[in-house]
Amino acid sequence: MTVERTDPPTLAGERETLESWLEFHRATLAIKAEGLDDAQLRNASAPPSGMTLFGLVRHMAEVERHWFRRILADEDAGPLYYTEEDRDKDFHPAPEDTFEEAHATWQAEIARARELAAGRELDDVGVGKHRSGRQYNLRWIYVHMIEEYARHNGHADLVREAVDGVTGD
């Protein structure tokens, strides 16, 4: 499967700009993991970090779930991969975990995020509770998600290049 990625428009309104940049970064992470086998997806190729493309996909599934389902919509959506004992477990898939499951879960979380955001305005405040006690509007969530993906896509660039030499934006 080839991932399609569209450049964000340069003359768009605020919402279209935010949504298109978020979609661009979602697609970028998918492209970074595209075409690799299980061993390559599990390769922590940027020592001393143990970060892998497999782990990044699982982490972003958690992040999508947290901000859109828990914070924006107050859905009762517990963690997918991490535990209280291992808050970074999303980054550490077990041998029996499959990338196919992680990718499908990530895509399902993205689809749910799109659904939850579609009927809201950028100024709408999430109804869920954040551990900080602060409230967040949809605009803030979009900007945070763009930042989160952009940061981790930088990690993915380094990991992918070290795995098989593939570079690109």
Disulfide bonds with the S-S distance in Angstrom:
none
